[in-house]
Amino acid sequence: MDLKDLTITTCLYYDLFGTEFGGRVHPRYKYFYGLLSMLKMDCGIALYCWEKNIEELTQFIVEEGYSHRLEQIKFIPYDLYKSPLYNVIRSIKNIEEQKKSDRTYDLMQAKFLMTKDTILNNPFNTKYFYYMDVGLSSCALFPFKYLPFKDHMFKKWSDCSLFDNNLVDALINQIKLDENRVLLWLLESFNHWIDPEHLNTIEPKSIIGGLFGGTRDPMIKFCDDITERFIDMVSNKNTLYLDEVIMTIEYNYNKETYNTKNFDVWYHEDSGDWCQDAIIGKKSFYKTFEEIINNGN
């Protein structure tokens, strides 16, 4: 298989809810079929997971008819208990509360370590790199017109038709517009609470954590800067922030270092009646994918 000049880093852990790490409740099929959605793109995928899950994931890919895609995946075992940030996070988090949470601080911050590790080892010898959440193709973010498997119990929620080689080319082209900057996705509102004292200027903007990309050196610097800022927040400001908040603070202080794809709302026309008023005149997240694929900007 001829792979395009792009490596995507992602991670897949589906058994964290109820543990000290916390996590989504029963996300196995969402993540597994989200991975299959990624595998429709002819690019390298560096997949971090528990070592115990590699055989299960391999078997799933084969059973779903994607055995020819195994050569584009580099399985990388990653033990969250041995992460360099494990003790930093444990020093501040409430473990009993975290067991009931659907957000995993250890994993959210580890993805920057994973992304840097991928870039340094460069298993597919590529010039361009992205981090992408394995659940990004979800129906929560993309309307049904891009979710064609309506009769499949699980694919209909997570297998997005926009995830193909047109998207790979579009993601690469977005980096080519300015190879010296990291590309971030920016939500035009505050997504989470941030202490105003931790910001340079107060702006209703948030950087999302599920997608970012660039070339080697800017991406390594970005991952290092996020990790250092996270450690500083915990060690010196006694504050445990989500990855998106750390990224937002970093962007807030260094806007000139980044390019952004902006959107107004996560919701879309199929999100339900409750949000239809909220999307009138607003750009949904998925529209940024349409724009870069169809218009190149």
C-alpha positions as CSV (number, residue, x, y, z in Angstrom):
1,M,0.0,0.0,0.0
2,D,1.3,3.4,-1.0
3,L,0.7,5.7,2.0
4,K,0.4,9.5,1.8
5,D,2.9,11.8,3.5
6,L,0.9,12.0,6.8
7,T,1.0,10.2,10.1
8,I,-1.9,10.4,12.5
9,T,-1.3,9.7,16.2
10,T,-4.3,8.4,18.2
11,C,-5.0,6.4,21.3
12,L,-7.7,3.9,22.2
13,Y,-8.6,3.0,25.8
14,Y,-12.1,1.8,26.4
15,D,-12.0,0.4,30.0
16,L,-11.1,3.4,32.1
17,F,-14.5,4.3,33.6
18,G,-14.6,3.3,37.3
19,T,-10.8,3.2,37.6
20,E,-8.6,5.9,39.0
21,F,-8.3,7.4,35.5
22,G,-12.0,7.9,34.8
23,G,-13.4,7.7,31.3
24,R,-16.4,7.3,29.0
25,V,-19.0,4.6,30.0
26,H,-18.9,1.7,27.5
27,P,-17.2,3.5,24.6
28,R,-15.7,0.3,23.1
29,Y,-17.7,0.2,19.9
30,K,-17.6,3.9,19.3
31,Y,-13.9,3.9,19.5
32,F,-13.4,0.6,17.5
33,Y,-15.6,1.8,14.6
34,G,-14.1,5.2,14.9
35,L,-10.7,3.5,14.2
36,L,-12.2,1.7,11.2
37,S,-13.3,5.2,9.9
38,M,-9.7,6.3,10.2
39,L,-8.5,3.2,8.3
40,K,-10.2,4.4,5.2
41,M,-7.5,7.0,4.9
42,D,-4.3,5.9,3.2
43,C,-1.9,7.3,5.8
44,G,0.1,6.0,8.7
45,I,-1.6,5.6,12.0
46,A,0.3,5.4,15.3
47,L,-2.1,3.8,17.7
48,Y,-1.3,3.9,21.5
49,C,-3.2,1.5,23.8
50,W,-2.8,-1.0,26.5
51,E,-0.5,-3.8,25.5
52,K,-3.3,-6.3,26.4
53,N,-5.6,-4.8,23.8
54,I,-3.4,-5.1,20.7
55,E,-4.4,-8.6,19.9
56,E,-8.1,-7.8,20.4
57,L,-7.8,-4.7,18.1
58,T,-5.9,-6.7,15.5
59,Q,-8.6,-9.4,15.5
60,F,-11.4,-6.8,15.2
61,I,-9.8,-5.1,12.2
62,V,-9.4,-8.5,10.5
63,E,-12.9,-9.6,11.3
64,E,-14.3,-6.4,9.9
65,G,-12.5,-7.0,6.6
66,Y,-9.7,-4.5,7.0
67,S,-6.8,-6.9,7.3
68,H,-5.2,-5.2,4.3
69,R,-5.0,-2.0,6.4
70,L,-2.9,-3.6,9.2
71,E,0.3,-2.5,7.5
72,Q,-0.7,1.2,7.9
73,I,-1.0,0.8,11.7
74,K,1.8,0.9,14.2
75,F,0.5,-0.4,17.5
76,I,2.4,1.2,20.4
77,P,1.8,-0.2,23.9
78,Y,1.5,2.6,26.5
79,D,1.0,2.0,30.2
80,L,-0.8,5.0,31.8
81,Y,0.5,3.9,35.2
82,K,4.0,4.4,33.9
83,S,3.4,7.7,32.2
84,P,5.8,10.5,33.1
85,L,2.8,12.6,34.2
86,Y,1.2,9.9,36.4
87,N,2.5,11.1,39.7
88,V,2.0,14.8,38.7
89,I,-1.7,14.2,38.1
90,R,-2.1,11.8,41.1
91,S,-0.7,14.5,43.4
92,I,-3.8,16.8,42.7
93,K,-6.7,14.8,41.5
94,N,-9.5,13.3,43.7
95,I,-9.3,9.7,42.8
96,E,-12.8,8.7,44.1
97,E,-14.3,11.6,42.2
98,Q,-12.3,10.7,39.1
99,K,-13.6,7.2,39.1
100,K,-17.0,8.6,38.2
101,S,-15.8,11.1,35.7
102,D,-16.0,10.7,31.9
103,R,-12.8,12.7,31.3
104,T,-9.4,11.1,31.6
105,Y,-6.7,13.7,32.7
106,D,-3.9,11.1,32.3
107,L,-4.9,10.3,28.8
108,M,-5.7,13.8,27.7
109,Q,-2.2,14.9,28.7
110,A,-0.5,11.8,27.6
111,K,-1.5,12.4,24.0
112,F,1.0,15.2,23.7
113,L,3.7,12.7,24.9
114,M,2.4,10.2,22.4
115,T,2.4,12.6,19.5
116,K,5.9,13.7,20.3
117,D,7.0,10.1,20.5
118,T,5.4,9.4,17.1
119,I,7.2,12.3,15.5
120,L,10.6,11.4,17.0
121,N,10.4,7.8,15.9
122,N,8.5,8.6,12.6
123,P,7.5,5.0,11.9
124,F,6.1,5.9,8.5
125,N,8.8,8.4,7.5
126,T,6.4,11.3,6.8
127,K,6.7,15.0,6.8
128,Y,3.3,15.9,8.2
129,F,1.7,14.9,11.5
130,Y,-1.7,15.2,13.2
131,Y,-3.1,14.1,16.4
132,M,-6.7,12.9,16.0
133,D,-9.2,11.6,18.6
134,V,-10.2,8.0,17.7
135,G,-13.9,9.0,18.3
136,L,-13.8,12.1,16.2
137,S,-16.0,10.5,13.4
138,S,-19.0,10.3,15.8
139,C,-22.5,11.2,15.0
140,A,-22.2,13.8,17.8
141,L,-20.1,15.8,15.4
142,F,-21.2,14.8,11.9
143,P,-24.7,14.7,10.5
144,F,-26.4,11.6,9.2
145,K,-25.7,12.5,5.5
146,Y,-22.0,11.6,6.3
147,L,-22.9,8.4,8.2
148,P,-24.0,6.0,5.5
149,F,-24.2,2.7,7.4
150,K,-27.8,3.2,8.6
151,D,-28.5,-0.5,9.0
152,H,-25.4,-1.4,11.0
153,M,-25.9,-1.3,14.8
154,F,-22.6,0.4,15.5
155,K,-21.2,1.8,12.2
156,K,-24.2,4.0,11.8
157,W,-23.0,6.1,14.7
158,S,-19.2,6.3,14.1
159,D,-18.3,5.5,10.5
160,C,-18.0,8.8,8.7
161,S,-17.8,9.0,4.9
162,L,-15.7,12.2,5.1
163,F,-12.8,10.2,6.4
164,D,-11.1,9.3,3.2
165,N,-8.1,10.3,1.1
166,N,-9.7,13.6,0.2
167,L,-9.5,14.4,3.9
168,V,-5.9,13.3,4.0
169,D,-5.0,15.6,1.1
170,A,-6.9,18.4,2.7
171,L,-5.2,18.0,6.1
172,I,-1.8,18.0,4.5
173,N,-2.6,21.0,2.3
174,Q,-3.7,23.0,5.4
175,I,-0.3,22.5,6.9
176,K,1.4,23.4,3.6
177,L,-0.2,26.8,3.8
178,D,2.3,27.6,6.6
179,E,4.7,24.8,7.6
180,N,6.2,26.9,10.5
181,R,3.0,26.9,12.5
182,V,0.8,24.3,14.2
183,L,-2.8,24.2,13.0
184,L,-5.4,24.2,15.7
185,W,-9.2,24.0,15.7
186,L,-10.8,27.0,17.5
187,L,-14.4,27.1,19.0
188,E,-15.7,30.7,19.1
189,S,-16.8,30.5,22.7
190,F,-15.6,29.4,26.1
191,N,-15.9,25.6,26.3
192,H,-14.7,25.3,29.9
193,W,-14.1,27.5,32.9
194,I,-10.7,29.1,33.0
195,D,-9.3,31.3,35.9
196,P,-9.0,34.8,34.3
197,E,-5.7,35.1,36.1
198,H,-4.3,32.4,33.9
199,L,-5.1,34.2,30.7
200,N,-3.2,37.0,28.9
201,T,-6.4,38.5,27.5
202,I,-10.1,37.5,28.1
203,E,-11.6,36.3,24.9
204,P,-14.5,33.9,24.4
205,K,-12.5,31.3,22.5
206,S,-11.5,27.8,23.1
207,I,-9.0,25.4,21.4
208,I,-10.3,21.9,21.1
209,G,-8.2,18.9,22.0
210,G,-9.3,16.3,19.4
211,L,-7.4,17.5,16.3
212,F,-4.2,19.5,15.6
213,G,-1.3,19.1,13.2
214,G,1.9,20.4,11.7
215,T,5.4,19.6,10.7
216,R,8.1,18.0,12.9
217,D,9.7,20.9,14.8
218,P,6.6,23.1,15.4
219,M,4.7,20.0,16.6
220,I,7.4,18.9,19.0
221,K,7.7,22.4,20.4
222,F,3.9,22.6,20.8
223,C,3.7,19.2,22.6
224,D,6.6,20.3,24.9
225,D,5.0,23.7,25.6
226,I,1.7,22.1,26.5
227,T,3.3,19.5,28.8
228,E,5.4,22.2,30.6
229,R,2.4,24.5,31.0
230,F,0.3,21.6,32.4
231,I,3.0,20.8,34.9
232,D,3.3,24.4,35.9
233,M,-0.5,24.7,36.5
234,V,-0.5,21.6,38.8
235,S,2.8,22.3,40.6
236,N,2.7,26.1,41.0
237,K,-0.9,27.1,40.7
238,N,-2.6,24.0,42.2
239,T,-5.0,23.7,39.2
240,L,-5.9,20.6,37.3
241,Y,-7.1,21.6,33.8
242,L,-8.4,19.6,30.9
243,D,-6.2,19.4,27.8
244,E,-8.4,21.9,25.9
245,V,-8.0,24.5,28.6
246,I,-4.2,24.1,28.7
247,M,-4.2,24.4,24.9
248,T,-6.5,27.5,25.1
249,I,-4.1,29.2,27.6
250,E,-1.1,28.4,25.4
251,Y,-2.9,29.9,22.4
252,N,-4.0,32.9,24.4
253,Y,-0.4,33.8,25.1
254,N,1.1,32.9,21.7
255,K,-1.5,33.4,19.0
256,E,1.1,34.4,16.4
257,T,2.6,30.9,16.7
258,Y,-0.6,29.1,15.5
259,N,-3.0,29.0,12.6
260,T,-6.6,28.1,13.4
261,K,-9.7,26.6,11.7
262,N,-12.6,28.4,13.4
263,F,-16.2,27.2,14.1
264,D,-19.1,28.3,16.3
265,V,-20.9,25.2,17.6
266,W,-20.3,21.5,18.0
267,Y,-24.0,20.8,17.1
268,H,-25.4,20.2,13.7
269,E,-28.7,19.8,11.9
270,D,-29.2,16.2,13.2
271,S,-28.2,16.9,16.8
272,G,-31.9,17.1,17.9
273,D,-34.7,19.6,18.2
274,W,-33.2,21.0,21.5
275,C,-30.3,22.7,19.7
276,Q,-31.8,23.8,16.4
277,D,-32.2,27.4,17.5
278,A,-28.5,27.4,18.6
279,I,-27.2,26.5,15.2
280,I,-29.0,29.1,13.2
281,G,-26.4,31.3,11.4
282,K,-23.6,29.3,13.1
283,K,-20.8,27.2,11.6
284,S,-20.9,23.6,12.9
285,F,-17.6,21.8,13.5
286,Y,-18.1,19.5,10.6
287,K,-18.3,22.5,8.2
288,T,-14.6,23.0,8.7
289,F,-14.1,19.5,7.1
290,E,-16.3,20.5,4.2
291,E,-14.4,23.7,3.8
292,I,-10.9,22.2,3.7
293,I,-12.0,19.3,1.4
294,N,-14.0,21.4,-1.0
295,N,-12.4,24.8,-1.0
296,G,-8.9,24.2,0.4
297,N,-9.3,26.8,3.1
